[in-house]
Amino acid sequence: MFASFNTALFFVATQRRQIESRIEDLSTKVATNEQIQEAGEDLAIELGRVLESKIMVKGIKARLEKLQ
């Protein structure tokens, strides 16, 4: 359980950095419509992964609360 939780925390930190980097890249240069579209698609995929992680963490939290 704790390994899964630590993996989720690492994933969240990594995703934050990647999203911030993507936003910085798009805002510091003139982006084409294709680049913006690609960034949106990538972010949509990452959103799915983030939601899966959130569900997993909620499950871990529920199991830990039952142990109390």
N, C-alpha and C positions, 0 to 999 in steps of 0.2 A: 504494500500500500504506500509506504513512504517513498519507495523508489519511483512509483508512478507519479506521486505528488511532486517530487523533485524534478522529474522529467517535464511535467507540466509547467512548473515555474521557469525552467530553462527555456522551454518553448515560448512562453509569454515574453520573456526578456529578449529573445532572438527576434521574435515577430515585431516587437516595438521598434527595435533598431532598424530592421528592414523597412518597415513602413515609414519611419522618419527619414531614412535615406532616400526612399522612393519619392517622397514629397519634396525633399530638398533638391533632388535631381530635376524634378519637373518644374520647380519654381525658380531655379537659377538659370534656366536656359529656355529658349523658345522651343516648345514642344510641338510636334506635329500631331494631327488628329490621330494618326496611327499609334504614336507613342502613348498618347493619353488613353486610347482604347485598350492598348496592351496593359497599361498600368491598372486600369479598371478591372480587366479580366483577372490579372494576377491578384489584385486585392480581393476580388470576389472568391477566388479559390482559397485564399488565406482566411477569409471570414469563415468559410465552412470548417476549416481546420480549427480555428479558434473556438467556434461553437462546440465542436466535438470535444475539445479540451475542457471547456466549461462544464459540459455534461459529465465528463469523467471526474472532474474535481468535485462537483456536487455529490456524485455517488460516493466518493472517498469521504467527504465530509459527513454524509449521512451514516456511513458505516462507523466512523469514529465516534459520532454522537451516540450511537447505539451501544458502544463499548463503555460509556460512562455510567 
